[in-house]
Structure formats: C-alpha cells, structure tokens
C-alpha cells in the first residue's frame, strides 16, 4: 500500500518531466512534412545513339530530290550541232583567208594540214550520242553523308562518294568510270573503247530549285561536243504500283496501299 501511494505521487511528475521529449520526437516525425529532395530525372538520350557528324567529310550541295527536265532551258542537240558546225566553218574560212595571205607573201600556209580530227568520231556522231545519253526526262537523286546516287530511267545509276579526290565508280572490260568533286560540282568521267570519253557534270542552283547537267563527249582527244540539260525540282507522286521481277512469274505488280 505504501508502494502504491508512492507511485501515484511520483508518476505525474515523471510524465510531466518526460513529455517535452516525447512531444519533440513526435513533432519531429509528424510535422516535418517537407518532401524529400530528389534530383529531377533528366530526359537525355543515350549519347551513343546520337548521330555523329564526321567533320572530316566536306560539306556538299543538296542534290537529293526528284527532278524533271525543263525543255525551255535545255539545249537541243540538233541546234547545238548546227551552232558548232557554223563555228567550225567560220574558223576554217578564217584559216583559208590566212593561208591565202601567207601564199601571197611567199610564206608557207599556216593552219592547214595539221588540224584534222586525228581519226576520232565526227561531231555528228558525238551529237547523236549526247542526245541518247540525255534522253531521260526525270532524275531521282538520293544523298547521304557518304554518297550521292543519281537514278536514271533506262540507264545505270551514277554513284559517287562525298570525299575529296578521284574515286573509282566501276571498271570492266567494256570501260571504266571515275567520279569526284570540282568545288560544288559533281563530275563523272566514263572511258569507253576507242578512246571515247563521256563527262557528266552536275550542279545545283543556290536556291536548290534548279539542277544543271552538262554532258561532254570527246573521241581520241578531239574537240568535245557539249550539251546542257536543266531540271526543275518537283514533288514526285506516289507510285501506283509496287513491282518486282520474279523468275517464275516475271514482273509482278501490286497496287500500293496509298493509291487505294
């Protein structure tokens, strides 16, 4: 009984003494409602997945796109042939007059006898070949960081890298081809039998809307026949059919989903 009376007398004092500590612990746990500081998750793509620009490759004009021939701006092969023949005839006439003057002065004729075409193809043949090579009315060009591909209907695709210097395109028993860059112009040089050389020179206007293709054909080092063709950029429509060539059934075409 004495112990019970002692506890009744001391318990309130113990609670009163310890309550500030209990309240402090409770308050620390319950009132500190500040959110835990977390670092925001940065939405950064994987650095390895980013495309890397190769600064060692030179910058090239943008040739990529669909191009259709501008007949008004393009040379006509027969008109260009007539112009070239007229220039040659005028040059020969000047040489004849100069030779006549040399003979009258008792000098050896100059300019005649050494200016033949050295056995090469005549200019008419070169002009007709230029007409055939430039027969395409559309061009489709794809371009990546490593190469440029010029697709021509009914003819081989011209492919060249973007590096500096001459690059071989192909070589076979029928001829060879090299390509390269002359400043902002893309050049293909094809060597065929009988010392026939075909030169394609492509350039694009500063606004990217006009493509120029100059074809130069020469034979055995003779004077080349040049033909300039111009193309306008256009939005090519979606192809109505997808076709593939099979061994068993020949050409098989299916209508594309976009044209249905």
The 8 nearest C-alpha neighbors of each residue, nearest first, counted from 0:
[[1, 3, 2, 4, 5, 6, 7, 8],
 [0, 2, 4, 3, 5, 6, 7, 8],
 [3, 1, 5, 0, 4, 6, 7, 8],
 [4, 2, 0, 6, 5, 1, 7, 8],
 [3, 5, 7, 1, 2, 6, 0, 8],
 [4, 6, 2, 8, 3, 7, 1, 9],
 [7, 5, 9, 3, 8, 4, 10, 2],
 [8, 6, 4, 5, 10, 9, 3, 11],
 [7, 9, 5, 6, 10, 4, 11, 12],
 [8, 10, 6, 12, 7, 11, 5, 13],
 [11, 9, 13, 12, 6, 7, 8, 14],
 [12, 10, 14, 13, 9, 15, 8, 7],
 [11, 13, 15, 9, 10, 14, 16, 8],
 [14, 12, 16, 10, 15, 11, 17, 9],
 [15, 13, 11, 17, 16, 12, 18, 10],
 [14, 16, 12, 18, 13, 17, 11, 19],
 [15, 17, 13, 14, 18, 12, 19, 20],
 [16, 18, 14, 20, 15, 19, 13, 21],
 [17, 19, 21, 20, 15, 14, 16, 22],
 [20, 18, 22, 21, 17, 23, 16, 15],
 [19, 21, 23, 18, 22, 17, 24, 16],
 [22, 20, 18, 24, 23, 19, 25, 17],
 [23, 21, 25, 19, 24, 20, 26, 18],
 [22, 24, 20, 26, 21, 25, 19, 27],
 [25, 23, 27, 21, 26, 22, 20, 28],
 [26, 24, 22, 28, 27, 23, 29, 21],
 [27, 25, 23, 29, 30, 28, 24, 22],
 [28, 26, 24, 25, 29, 31, 30, 23],
 [27, 29, 25, 26, 30, 31, 24, 32],
 [28, 30, 26, 27, 31, 25, 32, 24],
 [31, 29, 26, 32, 27, 28, 25, 33],
 [32, 30, 33, 29, 27, 28, 26, 34],
 [33, 31, 30, 34, 29, 28, 35, 27],
 [32, 34, 31, 35, 36, 30, 29, 28],
 [35, 33, 36, 32, 37, 31, 30, 38],
 [34, 36, 37, 33, 32, 38, 31, 39],
 [37, 35, 34, 38, 33, 39, 32, 40],
 [38, 36, 35, 39, 34, 40, 33, 41],
 [37, 39, 40, 36, 41, 35, 34, 42],
 [40, 38, 41, 37, 42, 36, 43, 35],
 [39, 41, 42, 38, 37, 43, 44, 36],
 [42, 40, 43, 39, 38, 44, 45, 37],
 [43, 41, 40, 44, 39, 45, 46, 38],
 [42, 44, 41, 45, 46, 40, 49, 48],
 [45, 43, 46, 42, 48, 49, 47, 41],
 [44, 46, 48, 47, 43, 49, 42, 50],
 [45, 47, 48, 49, 44, 43, 50, 51],
 [46, 48, 45, 49, 50, 44, 51, 43],
 [49, 47, 45, 46, 50, 44, 51, 43],
 [48, 50, 46, 47, 51, 45, 44, 52],
 [51, 49, 48, 52, 47, 46, 53, 45],
 [50, 52, 49, 53, 47, 48, 54, 46],
 [53, 51, 54, 50, 56, 55, 144, 49],
 [52, 54, 55, 56, 51, 144, 57, 50],
 [53, 55, 56, 52, 57, 58, 51, 144],
 [54, 56, 53, 57, 52, 162, 58, 163],
 [57, 55, 54, 53, 162, 58, 161, 144],
 [58, 56, 59, 55, 162, 161, 54, 163],
 [59, 57, 56, 60, 161, 54, 144, 183],
 [58, 60, 57, 61, 183, 161, 62, 182],
 [61, 59, 62, 183, 58, 203, 202, 184],
 [60, 62, 63, 59, 207, 142, 203, 64],
 [61, 63, 60, 140, 64, 203, 142, 141],
 [64, 62, 140, 141, 142, 61, 65, 139],
 [63, 65, 140, 139, 66, 62, 141, 232],
 [64, 66, 139, 233, 232, 138, 235, 140],
 [65, 67, 232, 138, 231, 137, 230, 233],
 [68, 66, 137, 230, 231, 136, 138, 232],
 [69, 67, 230, 136, 229, 70, 137, 231],
 [68, 70, 230, 229, 71, 72, 73, 231],
 [71, 69, 73, 72, 68, 229, 74, 228],
 [70, 72, 69, 73, 74, 229, 68, 75],
 [71, 73, 70, 69, 229, 74, 228, 230],
 [74, 72, 228, 70, 229, 71, 227, 69],
 [75, 73, 227, 226, 228, 76, 72, 79],
 [74, 76, 78, 77, 79, 73, 226, 130],
 [75, 77, 79, 78, 130, 80, 74, 126],
 [78, 76, 80, 79, 75, 81, 126, 127],
 [79, 77, 81, 75, 80, 76, 82, 74],
 [78, 80, 82, 76, 77, 81, 75, 83],
 [81, 79, 77, 83, 78, 82, 76, 84],
 [82, 80, 84, 78, 83, 79, 85, 77],
 [81, 83, 79, 85, 80, 84, 78, 86],
 [82, 84, 86, 80, 85, 81, 79, 87],
 [85, 83, 87, 81, 86, 82, 88, 80],
 [84, 86, 88, 82, 83, 87, 81, 89],
 [87, 85, 83, 89, 84, 88, 90, 82],
 [86, 88, 90, 84, 85, 89, 91, 83],
 [89, 87, 85, 91, 90, 86, 84, 92],
 [90, 88, 92, 86, 87, 91, 85, 93],
 [89, 91, 87, 93, 88, 92, 86, 94],
 [92, 90, 94, 88, 93, 89, 87, 95],
 [91, 93, 89, 95, 94, 90, 88, 96],
 [92, 94, 96, 90, 91, 95, 97, 89],
 [93, 95, 91, 97, 92, 96, 110, 98],
 [96, 94, 98, 92, 97, 93, 99, 91],
 [97, 95, 99, 93, 98, 94, 100, 92],
 [96, 98, 94, 100, 95, 99, 93, 101],
 [99, 97, 108, 101, 95, 100, 96, 109],
 [100, 98, 96, 102, 101, 97, 95, 103],
 [99, 101, 97, 103, 98, 102, 96, 104],
 [102, 100, 106, 98, 104, 99, 103, 108],
 [101, 103, 105, 99, 104, 106, 100, 108],
 [104, 102, 100, 101, 105, 99, 106, 98],
 [105, 103, 101, 102, 106, 100, 99, 107],
 [104, 106, 102, 103, 101, 107, 100, 108],
 [107, 105, 101, 102, 104, 108, 103, 100],
 [106, 108, 101, 109, 102, 105, 98, 104],
 [109, 107, 98, 101, 102, 106, 110, 111],
 [110, 108, 98, 111, 107, 97, 101, 94],
 [109, 111, 94, 113, 112, 114, 108, 98],
 [112, 110, 113, 109, 114, 108, 94, 98],
 [111, 113, 114, 110, 115, 109, 108, 116],
 [112, 114, 111, 115, 110, 109, 117, 116],
 [115, 113, 112, 111, 116, 110, 117, 91],
 [116, 114, 117, 113, 112, 118, 111, 221],
 [115, 117, 118, 119, 221, 114, 121, 120],
 [118, 116, 115, 119, 221, 219, 114, 220],
 [117, 119, 116, 120, 219, 115, 121, 218],
 [120, 118, 218, 219, 117, 116, 121, 221],
 [119, 121, 218, 124, 122, 118, 125, 116],
 [122, 120, 123, 124, 119, 125, 116, 218],
 [121, 123, 125, 124, 126, 120, 224, 80],
 [124, 122, 126, 125, 121, 127, 80, 120],
 [125, 123, 127, 126, 122, 121, 128, 120],
 [124, 126, 122, 128, 123, 127, 129, 224],
 [127, 125, 129, 123, 128, 124, 122, 76],
 [128, 126, 130, 124, 129, 125, 123, 131],
 [127, 129, 125, 131, 130, 126, 124, 132],
 [130, 128, 126, 132, 127, 131, 133, 125],
 [129, 131, 127, 133, 128, 132, 76, 134],
 [132, 130, 128, 134, 129, 133, 127, 135],
 [131, 133, 129, 130, 134, 128, 135, 214],
 [134, 132, 130, 131, 135, 129, 228, 214],
 [133, 135, 131, 132, 130, 136, 129, 152],
 [136, 134, 137, 133, 152, 151, 138, 132],
 [135, 137, 68, 67, 134, 138, 133, 66],
 [138, 136, 67, 66, 135, 68, 139, 151],
 [139, 137, 66, 151, 150, 65, 140, 67],
 [138, 140, 65, 150, 149, 64, 66, 141],
 [141, 139, 149, 63, 64, 148, 150, 138],
 [142, 140, 63, 148, 147, 64, 149, 139],
 [141, 143, 147, 63, 146, 148, 140, 62],
 [144, 142, 145, 146, 147, 141, 63, 148],
 [143, 145, 146, 142, 161, 56, 147, 53],
 [144, 146, 143, 160, 161, 147, 142, 162],
 [147, 145, 160, 161, 143, 159, 142, 144],
 [146, 148, 142, 159, 158, 141, 160, 143],
 [149, 147, 158, 141, 140, 157, 150, 142],
 [148, 150, 140, 157, 156, 139, 151, 158],
 [151, 149, 156, 139, 138, 140, 148, 157],
 [152, 150, 154, 138, 156, 153, 149, 155],
 [153, 151, 154, 135, 150, 138, 137, 155],
 [152, 154, 151, 155, 135, 150, 156, 134],
 [155, 153, 151, 152, 156, 150, 132, 135],
 [154, 156, 157, 151, 153, 150, 152, 149],
 [157, 155, 150, 149, 151, 158, 154, 148],
 [156, 158, 149, 148, 155, 150, 159, 187],
 [159, 157, 148, 147, 156, 149, 168, 146],
 [158, 160, 147, 146, 178, 168, 161, 148],
 [161, 159, 146, 145, 162, 147, 158, 166],
 [160, 162, 146, 145, 163, 159, 57, 56],
 [163, 161, 160, 56, 164, 57, 179, 145],
 [162, 164, 180, 161, 179, 165, 57, 56],
 [163, 165, 179, 166, 162, 180, 178, 181],
 [164, 166, 179, 178, 177, 167, 163, 180],
 [165, 167, 178, 177, 179, 168, 164, 159],
 [168, 166, 177, 169, 176, 178, 165, 170],
 [169, 167, 177, 176, 166, 178, 158, 159],
 [170, 168, 176, 175, 167, 171, 177, 174],
 [169, 171, 175, 174, 176, 172, 168, 167],
 [172, 170, 173, 174, 175, 169, 176, 191],
 [171, 173, 174, 170, 175, 192, 191, 169],
 [174, 172, 171, 191, 192, 175, 170, 190],
 [175, 173, 191, 171, 190, 172, 170, 192],
 [176, 174, 170, 190, 169, 189, 171, 191],
 [175, 177, 189, 168, 169, 188, 167, 190],
 [178, 176, 167, 168, 166, 188, 187, 165],
 [179, 177, 187, 166, 186, 165, 159, 188],
 [178, 180, 165, 186, 164, 166, 185, 187],
 [179, 181, 185, 184, 182, 186, 163, 183],
 [180, 182, 184, 183, 185, 179, 186, 163],
 [181, 183, 184, 180, 185, 59, 163, 179],
 [184, 182, 181, 60, 180, 59, 185, 202],
 [185, 183, 202, 181, 201, 182, 180, 186],
 [184, 186, 180, 201, 200, 179, 181, 202],
 [185, 187, 200, 179, 178, 199, 180, 184],
 [188, 186, 178, 199, 198, 177, 189, 200],
 [189, 187, 198, 177, 176, 197, 178, 199],
 [188, 190, 176, 197, 196, 175, 198, 191],
 [191, 189, 196, 175, 174, 195, 176, 197],
 [190, 192, 174, 195, 194, 196, 173, 189],
 [191, 193, 194, 195, 174, 173, 190, 196],
 [194, 192, 195, 191, 219, 218, 119, 190],
 [195, 193, 219, 192, 218, 191, 196, 190],
 [194, 196, 218, 191, 193, 190, 217, 192],
 [197, 195, 190, 217, 189, 216, 191, 218],
 [198, 196, 216, 189, 188, 215, 190, 199],
 [197, 199, 188, 215, 214, 187, 216, 189],
 [200, 198, 214, 187, 186, 213, 188, 201],
 [199, 201, 186, 213, 212, 185, 198, 184],
 [202, 200, 212, 185, 184, 211, 186, 199],
 [201, 203, 184, 211, 210, 185, 183, 212],
 [204, 202, 210, 209, 207, 211, 205, 62],
 [203, 205, 207, 209, 206, 208, 210, 202],
 [204, 206, 207, 203, 208, 209, 60, 202],
 [205, 207, 204, 208, 209, 203, 61, 210],
 [208, 206, 204, 205, 209, 203, 61, 210],
 [207, 209, 232, 206, 231, 204, 210, 203],
 [210, 208, 231, 204, 230, 203, 207, 232],
 [211, 209, 203, 230, 229, 202, 231, 204],
 [210, 212, 229, 202, 201, 228, 203, 230],
 [213, 211, 201, 228, 200, 227, 229, 214],
 [212, 214, 227, 200, 226, 199, 228, 215],
 [215, 213, 199, 226, 198, 225, 227, 212],
 [214, 216, 225, 198, 224, 223, 197, 213],
 [217, 215, 197, 223, 224, 196, 125, 198],
 [216, 218, 223, 196, 221, 195, 222, 220],
 [217, 219, 195, 119, 221, 220, 194, 120],
 [220, 218, 194, 119, 221, 195, 217, 193],
 [219, 221, 218, 217, 222, 194, 119, 223],
 [222, 220, 218, 219, 217, 116, 223, 119],
 [221, 223, 217, 220, 224, 218, 116, 122],
 [224, 222, 217, 216, 215, 225, 221, 218],
 [223, 225, 216, 215, 125, 126, 217, 226],
 [226, 224, 215, 214, 223, 216, 227, 213],
 [225, 227, 214, 213, 74, 215, 228, 76],
 [228, 226, 213, 74, 212, 73, 214, 225],
 [227, 229, 73, 212, 211, 74, 213, 226],
 [230, 228, 211, 73, 69, 210, 68, 72],
 [229, 231, 68, 210, 67, 69, 66, 209],
 [232, 230, 209, 66, 67, 208, 69, 68],
 [231, 233, 66, 208, 65, 209, 67, 230],
 [234, 232, 65, 66, 235, 231, 67, 64],
 [235, 233, 236, 65, 232, 64, 66, 237],
 [234, 236, 233, 65, 237, 66, 238, 64],
 [237, 235, 238, 234, 239, 233, 65, 258],
 [238, 236, 239, 235, 257, 258, 255, 240],
 [237, 239, 240, 236, 241, 255, 258, 257],
 [238, 240, 258, 255, 254, 237, 241, 257],
 [241, 239, 254, 255, 253, 238, 252, 242],
 [240, 242, 253, 252, 255, 254, 243, 239],
 [243, 241, 252, 251, 240, 253, 250, 244],
 [242, 244, 251, 250, 245, 252, 241, 249],
 [243, 245, 250, 249, 251, 246, 242, 248],
 [244, 246, 249, 248, 247, 250, 243, 251],
 [247, 245, 249, 248, 244, 250, 243, 251],
 [246, 248, 245, 249, 244, 250, 251, 243],
 [249, 247, 245, 246, 250, 251, 244, 243],
 [248, 250, 245, 244, 246, 247, 251, 243],
 [249, 251, 244, 243, 245, 248, 242, 252],
 [250, 252, 242, 243, 244, 249, 253, 248],
 [253, 251, 242, 241, 240, 243, 250, 254],
 [252, 254, 241, 240, 255, 242, 251, 239],
 [255, 253, 240, 239, 241, 256, 252, 258],
 [254, 256, 240, 257, 258, 239, 241, 253],
 [255, 257, 259, 258, 254, 239, 240, 253],
 [258, 256, 255, 259, 237, 239, 254, 238],
 [259, 257, 256, 239, 255, 254, 237, 238],
 [258, 256, 257, 255, 254, 239, 240, 253]]
